[in-house]
Amino acid sequence: MKKPMSEENSAINNQSDMESIKEWINGKLKMIHRKMVELFSIDFDYFSDIKILKQSDILLQLTQRIRNDLKENGVVYNISQWKRIRESLSKNRIPGFFENFAFYNPKDDVLYLNEIMTTSHPEKIIPVCAHELSEKLLFTYLSVPLKKPARTVVEVYIEAKKTNNMRKLHEFLNGYTDIIFKSILKEGICEALALQTLRYIDSETKVTSLEKDLEIGHSKCIDALFKLDNLKKKIEENLTRLDGKRQRTQILNEEKLIKEVLRSFQIIKGISYYLGYPLAKAIVEKYGIRGVKLALEEYPPLRAQYFANPQAYLTLLEKMTTFTE
């Protein structure tokens, strides 16, 4: 099927090499960066570099980033274990996940892009990169960077092995589901900040089309969040029961519980921006960047109902804060 012509298609098709493509992306992103600084009054630096890599190299970079993060927390794996982790990442079952993949690494301040996206999906480049620019804005703006779910899951296993303490395990898993909810909101906020910026420098029709896709994705995926919500309630109920007397057979099998949490995270991680966008948009439109900070750091929405019904969360936020219109 022939791709429709657009500014992105034209720009990419007229370039002869990756350096030219990189220049074009760099120019567009610098314009978006200037507008973001102006719109949100957050003076954050632009990327130190943009690197367009083959998919295999992107996987290596991503694995190394995870490896460094874990090492900082005292978690060290051997070479064969990391090989298996890399293989697991490469077999990601979310269609097109790595083809349209980009990530910003705060350690080296570099934006990494998959080469496949620049050649096969040029229309996705600017929205995806604008999302990563929003990620950099949040990294600068938030008091403490949000903890990554991928790192926390390793901590769950380590803690369970160390203590063999069921209460500790349930507390850890309960906290882990909270981190997933925060991560979903953060991804949605990155989309909201990116699209709000793109409205000022790009076609309104194009941005509306992107929003429509997000809304459709949200309606299709929201059930996954309610499943996580039910799992969170199950963990909380088990924590309450652990305070009373009951038989060991009544306690939910910890292996099964861990697998349920992991399965939920695997499903959600590739659709989190769909799930988080409507609520994030409502927060940004009503309270701006200040609302983003409050929602992520002080009063995070930790129930699926808030992502399904943003107004319910806005009402809660109004009660919990001293916002003035």
ChimeraX attribute file (.defattr): number of C-alpha atoms within 10 A of each C-alpha:
attribute: neighborCount
match mode: 1-to-1
recipient: residues
	/A:1	3
	/A:2	4
	/A:3	10
	/A:4	8
	/A:5	9
	/A:6	11
	/A:7	10
	/A:8	18
	/A:9	17
	/A:10	13
	/A:11	14
	/A:12	23
	/A:13	14
	/A:14	11
	/A:15	14
	/A:16	9
	/A:17	10
	/A:18	16
	/A:19	12
	/A:20	14
	/A:21	19
	/A:22	18
	/A:23	13
	/A:24	15
	/A:25	19
	/A:26	17
	/A:27	12
	/A:28	14
	/A:29	19
	/A:30	15
	/A:31	12
	/A:32	23
	/A:33	23
	/A:34	15
	/A:35	16
	/A:36	24
	/A:37	15
	/A:38	12
	/A:39	15
	/A:40	14
	/A:41	10
	/A:42	14
	/A:43	14
	/A:44	17
	/A:45	14
	/A:46	16
	/A:47	20
	/A:48	9
	/A:49	12
	/A:50	16
	/A:51	16
	/A:52	20
	/A:53	17
	/A:54	14
	/A:55	18
	/A:56	12
	/A:57	14
	/A:58	21
	/A:59	18
	/A:60	14
	/A:61	16
	/A:62	18
	/A:63	17
	/A:64	14
	/A:65	15
	/A:66	15
	/A:67	17
	/A:68	15
	/A:69	16
	/A:70	18
	/A:71	12
	/A:72	9
	/A:73	10
	/A:74	9
	/A:75	14
	/A:76	13
	/A:77	12
	/A:78	7
	/A:79	9
	/A:80	9
	/A:81	11
	/A:82	15
	/A:83	13
	/A:84	11
	/A:85	16
	/A:86	17
	/A:87	12
	/A:88	11
	/A:89	15
	/A:90	14
	/A:91	10
	/A:92	13
	/A:93	13
	/A:94	12
	/A:95	9
	/A:96	11
	/A:97	12
	/A:98	21
	/A:99	17
	/A:100	19
	/A:101	19
	/A:102	24
	/A:103	19
	/A:104	21
	/A:105	17
	/A:106	14
	/A:107	9
	/A:108	10
	/A:109	15
	/A:110	16
	/A:111	21
	/A:112	22
	/A:113	26
	/A:114	23
	/A:115	21
	/A:116	17
	/A:117	22
	/A:118	24
	/A:119	15
	/A:120	14
	/A:121	16
	/A:122	20
	/A:123	20
	/A:124	15
	/A:125	20
	/A:126	19
	/A:127	17
	/A:128	19
	/A:129	24
	/A:130	24
	/A:131	25
	/A:132	23
	/A:133	27
	/A:134	25
	/A:135	23
	/A:136	21
	/A:137	22
	/A:138	23
	/A:139	15
	/A:140	16
	/A:141	17
	/A:142	14
	/A:143	10
	/A:144	10
	/A:145	12
	/A:146	15
	/A:147	13
	/A:148	15
	/A:149	20
	/A:150	17
	/A:151	15
	/A:152	18
	/A:153	18
	/A:154	12
	/A:155	19
	/A:156	20
	/A:157	15
	/A:158	14
	/A:159	15
	/A:160	17
	/A:161	11
	/A:162	9
	/A:163	11
	/A:164	11
	/A:165	11
	/A:166	17
	/A:167	16
	/A:168	15
	/A:169	23
	/A:170	25
	/A:171	15
	/A:172	20
	/A:173	26
	/A:174	19
	/A:175	15
	/A:176	24
	/A:177	23
	/A:178	20
	/A:179	19
	/A:180	25
	/A:181	25
	/A:182	23
	/A:183	21
	/A:184	24
	/A:185	28
	/A:186	24
	/A:187	23
	/A:188	25
	/A:189	29
	/A:190	26
	/A:191	29
	/A:192	26
	/A:193	28
	/A:194	25
	/A:195	23
	/A:196	17
	/A:197	23
	/A:198	21
	/A:199	14
	/A:200	14
	/A:201	12
	/A:202	12
	/A:203	11
	/A:204	13
	/A:205	10
	/A:206	13
	/A:207	19
	/A:208	13
	/A:209	12
	/A:210	15
	/A:211	18
	/A:212	12
	/A:213	12
	/A:214	21
	/A:215	16
	/A:216	11
	/A:217	17
	/A:218	21
	/A:219	12
	/A:220	12
	/A:221	17
	/A:222	20
	/A:223	14
	/A:224	16
	/A:225	24
	/A:226	16
	/A:227	14
	/A:228	23
	/A:229	19
	/A:230	13
	/A:231	19
	/A:232	22
	/A:233	14
	/A:234	16
	/A:235	22
	/A:236	16
	/A:237	12
	/A:238	18
	/A:239	19
	/A:240	11
	/A:241	13
	/A:242	16
	/A:243	9
	/A:244	7
	/A:245	7
	/A:246	10
	/A:247	7
	/A:248	9
	/A:249	7
	/A:250	9
	/A:251	13
	/A:252	14
	/A:253	11
	/A:254	14
	/A:255	9
	/A:256	10
	/A:257	17
	/A:258	17
	/A:259	11
	/A:260	15
	/A:261	19
	/A:262	18
	/A:263	12
	/A:264	18
	/A:265	21
	/A:266	15
	/A:267	15
	/A:268	21
	/A:269	17
	/A:270	16
	/A:271	21
	/A:272	24
	/A:273	25
	/A:274	25
	/A:275	31
	/A:276	29
	/A:277	28
	/A:278	24
	/A:279	24
	/A:280	26
	/A:281	22
	/A:282	18
	/A:283	24
	/A:284	17
	/A:285	14
	/A:286	12
	/A:287	17
	/A:288	15
	/A:289	20
	/A:290	14
	/A:291	22
	/A:292	23
	/A:293	17
	/A:294	17
	/A:295	20
	/A:296	19
	/A:297	15
	/A:298	13
	/A:299	15
	/A:300	19
	/A:301	22
	/A:302	17
	/A:303	19
	/A:304	19
	/A:305	16
	/A:306	18
	/A:307	25
	/A:308	20
	/A:309	12
	/A:310	20
	/A:311	15
	/A:312	13
	/A:313	22
	/A:314	20
	/A:315	10
	/A:316	14
	/A:317	20
	/A:318	11
	/A:319	10
	/A:320	12
	/A:321	12
	/A:322	8
	/A:323	11
	/A:324	6
	/A:325	5
